[in-house]
């Protein structure tokens, strides 16, 4: 079993406020497991009995729309916590979390997390700040969908994917998403996303090789945004 007090990802979330004895308590009660690419961590409407800490990998947080399309709200990566809003509000999840690459996650039971709320003020504050950031991002996404064109949203998303997840040695984006997943991030049909990516490629703003995408002219993409 991994030692929470030695785990580097604790520095990226509210868990960094916990003292050594509190981290030891987590280590004793947490469950660590692997989630394969394409597998859900939880589904929309599930009642969660704790929170998940991402030790490695990336997942998409999405909501199923009325027309059956996946609207991707956020990509969560190493160090982030999942399910904290549901834990605080005591409601079932309103999003699904699905691995887009193989992941290592730790599940921490609700009863232990709630103890830290009453025992550690800084932990409580950090958790609330994290939920507030998620809400701000959700507001920004809603405004983007309403006010920006699909072309602008695609350019912005490609830049964000490079900034947040980095690039391989060959310059391609480290995070590889399907065309359907990119469409789900920018709120458009897959066909429209494919057409726009092709247009960006013809303009030499990006290069495409299978699922690999390389930004070749970031300045032009930034102009579009």
Long-range contacts (C-beta under 8 A, 24 or more apart in sequence): 1-27, 1-30, 1-32, 2-27, 2-32, 2-55, 2-106, 3-27, 4-30, 4-106, 7-55, 9-53, 9-54, 9-55, 9-78, 9-79, 10-53, 10-79, 11-79, 12-78, 12-79, 12-80, 13-53, 13-79, 13-80, 13-81, 13-126, 13-130, 14-81, 14-84, 14-123, 14-126, 14-127, 14-129, 14-130, 15-53, 15-81, 15-123, 16-126, 17-120, 17-122, 17-123, 17-125, 17-126, 18-116, 18-120, 18-123, 19-120, 22-116, 22-119, 22-120, 25-112, 26-108, 26-112, 29-108, 29-109, 29-112, 30-106, 30-107, 30-108, 30-109, 31-106, 31-107, 32-104, 32-105, 32-106, 32-107, 33-104, 33-105, 33-107, 34-102, 34-103, 34-104, 35-59, 35-99, 35-102, 35-103, 35-104, 35-105, 36-99, 36-102, 37-99, 37-100, 37-101, 37-102, 38-98, 38-99, 38-100, 39-98, 39-99, 40-96, 40-97, 40-98, 40-99, 41-82, 41-97, 41-98, 41-99, 41-103, 41-105, 42-82, 42-83, 42-93, 42-96, 42-97, 43-93, 43-96, 44-93, 44-94, 44-95, 44-96, 45-92, 45-93, 45-94, 46-92, 46-93, 47-92, 47-93, 48-83, 48-86, 48-87, 48-92, 48-93, 48-110, 49-109, 49-110, 50-83, 50-87, 50-107, 50-108, 50-109, 50-110, 50-112, 50-113, 51-81, 51-82, 51-83, 51-84, 51-87, 51-107, 51-108, 51-110, 51-113, 52-81, 52-82, 52-83, 52-97, 52-105, 52-106, 52-107, 52-108, 53-79, 53-80, 53-81, 53-82, 53-105, 53-106, 53-108, 54-78, 54-79, 54-80, 54-81, 54-82, 54-103, 54-104, 54-105, 55-103, 55-104, 55-105, 55-106, 56-103, 56-104, 57-99, 57-101, 57-102, 57-103, 57-104, 57-105, 58-99, 58-100, 58-101, 58-103, 58-165, 58-175, 59-97, 59-98, 59-99, 59-100, 59-103, 60-97, 60-98, 60-100, 60-181, 60-184, 61-95, 61-96, 61-97, 62-95, 62-96, 62-98, 62-184, 63-94, 63-95, 63-96, 64-96, 69-184, 70-180, 70-181, 70-184, 71-184, 71-187, 72-181, 72-184, 72-185, 73-138, 73-141, 74-134, 74-137, 75-100, 75-164, 75-165, 75-175, 75-185, 77-164, 77-165, 81-130, 84-127, 84-130, 84-131, 85-131, 85-134, 87-113, 87-114, 88-127, 88-128, 88-131, 100-175, 100-177, 100-181, 101-175, 101-176, 145-187, 150-186, 150-187, 150-188, 150-192, 150-193, 150-196, 151-196, 151-224, 152-224, 152-225, 153-186, 153-187, 153-188, 154-182, 154-186, 154-193, 154-196, 154-197, 154-200, 155-200, 155-205, 155-221, 155-222, 155-224, 155-225, 156-225, 157-182, 157-185, 157-186, 158-200, 158-206, 158-213, 158-215, 158-221, 159-215, 159-218, 159-221, 159-222, 159-225, 162-215, 162-218, 167-214, 170-214, 171-214, 171-215, 171-216, 172-209, 172-212, 172-213, 172-214, 173-212, 173-213, 173-214, 173-215, 176-211, 176-212, 176-213, 177-211, 178-211
